[in-house]
Amino acid sequence: MRRLTLYIGILGLMAAFGASAYGQASLRSLDGRSIDVTAQRGKVVVLVVGASWLPLSEKQAAVTTALVKKYAAKPVIFYFVATDAAAARNAVSDAELKQFAAKNKITVPILRDPEGAVVMSKLKVEQVPSFVILDKTGAVSGEPFGGLDPKSDAAIPLSIMIDKLL
């Protein structure tokens, strides 16, 4: 009987931990709000995962701008997720991230994920820059799209992925 009670207790803890550990992906916006990117029900969410110090993030910003224009009237939300680490040698402040956004014409909300703690562990991003697309239920749709080629237009395959979810 003790083993059964212990077993049920462990299963309960695992279920509770699993729900909280994998059910949310909250990130802090530059205005201090906490945004759970997986809780945008009924909308496709595109996470643009980059870093202000990374030259390819400029190409990524251009792709994002094109996609934002294309999907302006659709139920699609875009977020730029900055993985700039606060303790890193190339750390940036919120003000510097805003400057990066202005310089690169990023008009979507910027969220902070220092060192990629959320996007790498919960959303399975393995490289920066990347795009992660969440379906209308908040689940990751397919593999993260990374490894931007400066010679190709990443907006084309990303549009195909987004269109399948609309």
MARKE-392729 format. One line per 8 residues: number of its first residue (from 1); their letters; for each residue x, y, z of N, C-alpha, C. Coordinates in Angstrom, 1 decimal. Example, Ala and Ser with C-alpha at 12.3 -4.5 7.8 and 13.67 -1.06 7.14 Angstrom:
BEGIN
1	as	13.2/-5.7/7.8/12.3/-4.5/7.8/13.2/-3.3/7.8  12.8/-2.2/7.1/13.7/-1.1/7.1/12.9/0.0/7.9 .
This chain:
BEGIN
1	mrrltlyi	0.8/-1.2/0.0/0.0/0.0/0.0/0.9/1.3/0.0  2.0/1.2/0.8/2.9/2.4/0.8/3.5/2.6/-0.5  3.9/1.6/-1.2/4.5/1.7/-2.5/3.5/2.3/-3.5  2.2/1.9/-3.4/1.2/2.4/-4.3/1.0/3.9/-4.0  0.9/4.3/-2.8/0.7/5.7/-2.4/1.9/6.5/-2.9  3.1/6.0/-2.7/4.4/6.7/-3.1/4.3/6.8/-4.6  4.0/5.8/-5.3/3.9/5.8/-6.8/2.9/6.8/-7.3  1.8/6.9/-6.7/0.7/7.9/-7.1/1.2/9.3/-6.8 .
9	gilglmaa	1.9/9.4/-5.6/2.4/10.8/-5.3/3.5/11.2/-6.3  4.4/10.3/-6.7/5.4/10.7/-7.6/4.8/11.0/-9.0  3.8/10.2/-9.4/3.1/10.5/-10.7/2.5/11.9/-10.6  1.8/12.2/-9.5/1.2/13.5/-9.4/2.2/14.7/-9.5  3.3/14.5/-8.8/4.4/15.5/-8.8/4.9/15.7/-10.3  5.1/14.5/-10.9/5.6/14.6/-12.3/4.6/15.3/-13.2  3.4/15.0/-13.0/2.4/15.6/-13.9/2.3/17.1/-13.6  2.4/17.5/-12.3/2.3/18.9/-12.0/3.6/19.7/-12.5 .
17	fgasaygq	4.7/19.0/-12.3/6.0/19.7/-12.8/6.0/19.7/-14.3  5.5/18.7/-14.9/5.5/18.6/-16.4/4.6/19.7/-17.0  3.5/19.9/-16.4/2.5/20.9/-16.9/3.1/22.3/-16.7  3.8/22.6/-15.6/4.3/23.9/-15.4/5.6/24.1/-16.2  6.4/23.0/-16.3/7.7/23.2/-17.0/7.5/23.3/-18.5  6.6/22.6/-19.1/6.5/22.6/-20.5/5.2/23.3/-21.0  4.3/23.7/-20.2/3.1/24.3/-20.6/3.2/25.8/-20.8  4.3/26.4/-20.3/4.4/27.8/-20.5/5.8/28.2/-21.0 .
25	aslrsldg	5.8/29.2/-21.8/7.1/29.8/-22.2/7.1/31.3/-22.1  7.2/31.7/-20.9/7.1/33.2/-20.6/8.4/33.9/-20.8  8.3/35.0/-21.4/9.5/35.8/-21.7/9.2/37.3/-21.3  10.2/38.1/-20.9/10.0/39.4/-20.5/10.1/40.4/-21.7  9.1/41.3/-21.8/9.2/42.3/-22.9/10.1/43.4/-22.4  10.4/44.3/-23.3/11.3/45.4/-22.9/10.5/46.4/-22.0  9.2/46.4/-22.0/8.5/47.2/-21.1/8.2/46.5/-19.8  8.8/45.4/-19.6/8.7/44.7/-18.3/7.5/43.7/-18.1 .
33	rsidvtaq	6.7/43.6/-19.1/5.6/42.6/-19.1/6.1/41.2/-19.3  5.4/40.2/-18.7/5.8/38.8/-18.9/4.8/38.3/-20.0  5.3/37.7/-21.0/4.4/37.3/-22.1/4.7/35.8/-22.3  3.6/35.0/-22.2/3.7/33.6/-22.5/3.4/33.4/-23.9  4.4/33.1/-24.7/4.2/33.0/-26.2/3.4/31.8/-26.6  3.3/30.8/-25.7/2.5/29.6/-26.0/1.0/29.8/-25.7  0.6/30.9/-25.1/-0.8/31.2/-24.7/-1.5/32.1/-25.6  -1.1/32.3/-26.8/-1.8/33.2/-27.8/-2.8/32.4/-28.6 .
41	rgkvvvlv	-3.7/31.8/-28.0/-4.7/30.9/-28.6/-5.4/31.5/-29.8  -5.6/30.7/-30.8/-6.3/31.1/-32.0/-5.4/31.9/-33.0  -4.1/32.1/-32.7/-3.2/32.8/-33.5/-1.9/32.0/-33.8  -1.4/32.2/-34.9/-0.1/31.6/-35.2/1.0/32.5/-34.7  1.9/32.0/-34.0/3.0/32.9/-33.4/4.3/32.5/-34.0  5.0/33.6/-34.5/6.3/33.4/-35.1/7.3/34.1/-34.2  8.2/33.2/-33.7/9.3/33.7/-32.8/10.5/33.9/-33.6  11.0/35.1/-33.7/12.2/35.4/-34.4/13.4/35.4/-33.4 .
49	vgaswlpl	14.1/34.4/-33.3/15.2/34.2/-32.3/16.5/34.7/-32.8  17.0/35.8/-32.2/18.3/36.3/-32.7/19.0/37.0/-31.5  20.1/37.7/-31.9/20.9/38.5/-30.9/21.4/39.8/-31.6  21.4/40.8/-30.9/21.8/42.1/-31.5/23.2/42.1/-32.0  24.1/41.3/-31.5/25.5/41.3/-31.9/25.8/40.4/-33.1  24.7/39.7/-33.5/24.9/38.7/-34.6/24.6/39.3/-35.9  25.6/39.4/-36.9/25.3/40.1/-38.1/24.1/39.5/-38.9  23.9/38.2/-38.8/22.8/37.6/-39.6/21.4/38.0/-39.0 .
57	sekqaavt	21.4/38.6/-37.8/20.1/39.1/-37.3/19.6/40.2/-38.1  20.5/41.0/-38.8/20.1/42.0/-39.7/19.3/41.5/-40.8  19.8/40.4/-41.4/19.1/39.7/-42.5/17.7/39.1/-42.0  17.8/38.6/-40.8/16.6/38.1/-40.1/15.6/39.2/-39.9  16.0/40.4/-39.6/15.1/41.5/-39.4/14.4/41.8/-40.7  15.1/41.8/-41.8/14.5/42.1/-43.1/13.5/41.1/-43.5  13.8/39.8/-43.2/12.8/38.8/-43.5/11.5/39.0/-42.6  11.8/39.3/-41.4/10.6/39.5/-40.4/9.8/40.7/-40.9 .
65	talvkkya	10.4/41.8/-41.3/9.6/42.9/-41.8/8.7/42.5/-43.0  9.3/41.7/-43.9/8.5/41.3/-45.1/7.3/40.4/-44.6  7.6/39.5/-43.7/6.5/38.6/-43.2/5.4/39.4/-42.4  5.8/40.4/-41.6/4.9/41.2/-40.9/3.9/41.9/-41.9  4.5/42.4/-42.9/3.7/43.1/-43.9/2.7/42.1/-44.6  3.2/41.0/-45.0/2.4/40.0/-45.7/1.2/39.5/-44.8  1.5/39.3/-43.5/0.4/38.7/-42.6/-0.3/39.8/-41.7  -0.2/41.0/-42.1/-0.8/42.1/-41.3/-2.2/41.9/-41.0 .
73	akpvifyf	-3.0/41.4/-41.9/-4.4/41.2/-41.8/-4.8/39.8/-41.4  -3.8/39.0/-41.0/-4.1/37.6/-40.6/-3.8/37.4/-39.1  -4.4/36.3/-38.6/-4.1/36.0/-37.1/-2.7/35.5/-36.9  -1.7/36.3/-37.1/-0.3/35.9/-36.9/0.3/37.0/-36.0  1.0/36.5/-35.0/1.8/37.4/-34.1/3.2/37.1/-34.2  4.0/38.2/-34.3/5.5/38.1/-34.4/6.1/38.6/-33.1  7.2/38.0/-32.7/8.0/38.5/-31.6/9.4/38.3/-31.9  10.3/39.3/-31.7/11.7/39.1/-31.8/12.2/38.7/-30.4 .
81	vatdaaaa	12.8/37.6/-30.3/13.3/37.1/-29.0/14.9/37.2/-29.0  15.3/38.2/-28.2/16.7/38.5/-28.1/17.4/37.6/-27.1  18.4/36.8/-27.5/19.1/35.9/-26.6/20.3/36.5/-26.0  20.5/37.8/-26.1/21.6/38.5/-25.6/21.7/38.2/-24.1  22.8/37.7/-23.6/23.0/37.4/-22.2/23.5/38.6/-21.4  22.9/38.8/-20.3/23.2/40.0/-19.4/24.6/39.9/-18.9  25.2/38.7/-18.7/26.5/38.6/-18.1/27.6/38.4/-19.2  27.2/38.4/-20.4/28.2/38.1/-21.5/29.0/39.3/-21.8 .
89	rnavsdae	30.1/39.1/-22.4/31.0/40.2/-22.8/30.3/41.2/-23.7  29.5/40.7/-24.6/28.7/41.6/-25.5/27.3/41.8/-25.0  27.1/41.9/-23.7/25.8/42.2/-23.2/25.2/43.5/-23.6  23.9/43.5/-23.8/23.2/44.8/-24.2/22.1/45.1/-23.2  21.9/46.4/-23.1/20.8/46.8/-22.2/19.5/46.9/-23.0  18.4/47.1/-22.3/17.1/47.2/-23.0/17.2/48.4/-24.0  17.8/49.5/-23.6/17.9/50.7/-24.5/18.7/50.3/-25.7  19.8/49.5/-25.6/20.6/49.1/-26.7/19.8/48.2/-27.7 .
97	lkqfaakn	18.9/47.3/-27.1/18.1/46.5/-27.9/17.1/47.3/-28.7  16.5/48.4/-28.1/15.6/49.3/-28.8/16.3/50.0/-29.9  17.6/50.4/-29.7/18.4/51.0/-30.8/18.6/50.0/-31.9  18.9/48.8/-31.6/19.1/47.7/-32.6/17.8/47.5/-33.4  16.7/47.5/-32.7/15.4/47.4/-33.3/15.1/48.6/-34.3  15.4/49.8/-33.8/15.1/51.0/-34.7/16.0/50.9/-35.9  17.3/50.6/-35.7/18.3/50.5/-36.8/17.9/49.5/-37.9  17.3/48.4/-37.4/16.9/47.3/-38.3/15.5/47.3/-38.7 .
105	kitvpilr	14.7/48.4/-38.3/13.3/48.5/-38.6/12.5/47.3/-38.1  12.8/46.9/-36.9/12.0/45.8/-36.2/10.9/46.5/-35.5  9.7/46.2/-36.0/8.5/46.8/-35.4/7.7/45.9/-34.5  8.1/44.7/-34.4/7.4/43.7/-33.5/7.9/43.8/-32.1  7.1/43.3/-31.1/7.6/43.4/-29.7/8.9/42.6/-29.5  9.8/43.1/-28.7/11.0/42.4/-28.4/10.9/41.8/-27.0  11.2/40.5/-27.0/11.2/39.8/-25.7/12.7/39.4/-25.4  13.0/39.3/-24.1/14.3/38.9/-23.7/14.3/37.4/-23.2 .
113	dpegavvm	15.3/36.7/-23.7/15.5/35.3/-23.3/17.0/35.2/-23.1  17.6/35.7/-22.0/19.0/35.7/-21.8/19.6/34.3/-21.9  20.6/34.1/-22.8/21.2/32.9/-23.0/20.3/31.8/-23.7  19.2/32.2/-24.1/18.3/31.3/-24.8/17.7/30.2/-23.9  17.5/30.6/-22.6/17.1/29.6/-21.6/15.7/28.9/-22.0  14.8/29.8/-22.4/13.4/29.2/-22.8/13.4/28.7/-24.2  13.9/29.4/-25.2/13.8/28.9/-26.6/14.7/27.7/-26.8  15.8/27.6/-26.1/16.6/26.4/-26.3/16.1/25.1/-25.6 .
121	sklkveqv	15.6/25.3/-24.4/15.2/24.2/-23.6/13.7/23.8/-23.9  12.8/24.7/-24.0/11.4/24.4/-24.2/11.0/24.3/-25.7  11.6/25.1/-26.5/11.2/25.2/-27.9/12.2/24.6/-28.9  13.2/24.0/-28.3/14.2/23.2/-29.1/15.0/23.9/-30.2  15.3/25.2/-29.9/16.1/26.0/-30.8/17.6/25.6/-30.6  18.3/25.2/-31.6/19.7/24.8/-31.5/20.7/25.8/-32.0  20.2/26.8/-32.7/21.1/27.8/-33.3/20.4/29.2/-33.4  21.2/30.2/-33.4/20.7/31.6/-33.6/21.5/32.1/-34.8 .
129	psfvildk	20.7/32.8/-35.7/19.3/33.1/-35.7/18.5/31.9/-36.1  17.2/31.9/-35.7/16.2/30.9/-36.0/14.8/31.5/-36.0  13.9/30.8/-36.6/12.5/31.1/-36.5/11.8/29.9/-35.9  10.9/30.2/-35.0/10.1/29.1/-34.4/8.7/29.5/-34.6  7.9/28.5/-35.2/6.5/28.8/-35.5/5.6/28.0/-34.6  4.7/28.6/-33.9/3.8/27.9/-33.0/2.4/27.9/-33.6  1.7/26.8/-33.6/0.4/26.7/-34.2/-0.7/27.5/-33.3  -1.9/27.4/-33.7/-3.0/28.2/-33.0/-3.3/27.6/-31.6 .
137	tgavsgep	-2.7/26.5/-31.2/-2.9/26.0/-29.9/-1.7/26.3/-29.0  -0.6/26.9/-29.6/0.6/27.2/-28.8/1.7/26.1/-28.9  1.4/25.1/-29.7/2.4/24.0/-29.8/3.4/24.4/-31.0  4.7/23.9/-30.8/5.7/24.1/-31.8/5.3/23.4/-33.1  5.3/24.0/-34.2/4.9/23.4/-35.5/6.2/23.1/-36.3  6.5/21.9/-36.4/7.7/21.5/-37.1/9.0/21.9/-36.4  10.1/21.8/-37.1/11.4/22.1/-36.6/11.7/23.6/-36.7  12.5/24.1/-35.7/12.9/25.5/-35.9/13.6/25.7/-37.2 .
145	fggldpks	13.3/26.9/-37.8/14.0/27.2/-39.1/15.2/28.1/-38.8  16.4/27.5/-39.0/17.6/28.2/-38.7/18.6/28.2/-39.8  19.8/28.7/-39.6/20.8/28.6/-40.6/20.5/29.5/-41.8  20.2/30.8/-41.5/19.9/31.7/-42.6/21.0/31.8/-43.7  20.6/31.6/-44.9/21.6/31.8/-46.0/21.4/33.2/-46.6  22.4/34.0/-46.5/22.3/35.4/-46.9/21.9/35.5/-48.4  22.1/34.5/-49.2/21.8/34.5/-50.6/20.4/34.0/-51.0  19.6/33.5/-50.0/18.3/33.1/-50.3/17.3/33.9/-49.5 .
153	daaiplsi	16.0/33.8/-50.0/14.9/34.5/-49.3/14.2/33.5/-48.4  14.5/33.7/-47.1/13.9/32.8/-46.1/12.4/33.0/-45.9  11.9/34.2/-46.4/10.5/34.5/-46.3/9.6/33.4/-47.1  10.2/32.9/-48.1/9.4/31.9/-48.9/9.1/30.6/-48.1  10.1/29.9/-47.6/9.7/28.7/-46.9/9.0/29.0/-45.6  9.3/30.1/-45.0/8.5/30.5/-43.7/7.1/30.8/-44.1  6.8/31.4/-45.2/5.4/31.7/-45.6/4.7/30.4/-45.8  5.3/29.4/-46.4/4.7/28.1/-46.6/4.3/27.5/-45.3 .
161	midkll	5.2/27.6/-44.4/5.0/27.0/-43.0/3.8/27.7/-42.3  3.8/29.0/-42.4/2.7/29.8/-41.8/1.4/29.6/-42.5  1.4/29.6/-43.8/0.1/29.4/-44.5/-0.5/28.0/-44.2  0.3/27.0/-44.0/-0.3/25.7/-43.6/-1.1/25.7/-42.3  -0.8/26.7/-41.4/-1.4/26.8/-40.1/-2.6/27.7/-40.1  -2.8/28.5/-41.1/-3.9/29.5/-41.2/-5.2/28.8/-41.7 .
